[in-house]
């Protein structure tokens, strides 16, 4: 990558359905459960699972990770 020597990395996270208040707002249980098959794990994600990945990618520990 042309920007790698400048210590610039590019990462993205697209987690799919995550069990947050915004996701649940106005939905009944059936539509929430219907979202599960859209994930390879066949369940809705938890906010802390996404947060830990984002925290890692934003940290200096991810300085070698790009993609």
C-alpha positions, 0 to 999 in steps of 0.5 A, a space after each residue: 500500500 502506498 500509505 503504509 510507510 506513513 503508518 496509515 492502515 485501512 480497516 473496516 468492520 461490518 458486523 451485521 445484526 447486533 443486539 442494541 437498543 436501536 436494533 430492538 426498538 419497535 421490533 417483536 421477538 420474531 423479527 429479532 430471531 429472524 435476523 440470526 441466520 444472516 450471521 455465520 454464527 446463526 445468532 445476533 451479535 453482542 455489543 461487547 463483541 463488536 466493541 472489542 474488535 473496534 478497540 483493537 483496530 483503533 489501538 497501536 496493537 493493530 499497527 501491522 493489521 490492514 485489510 
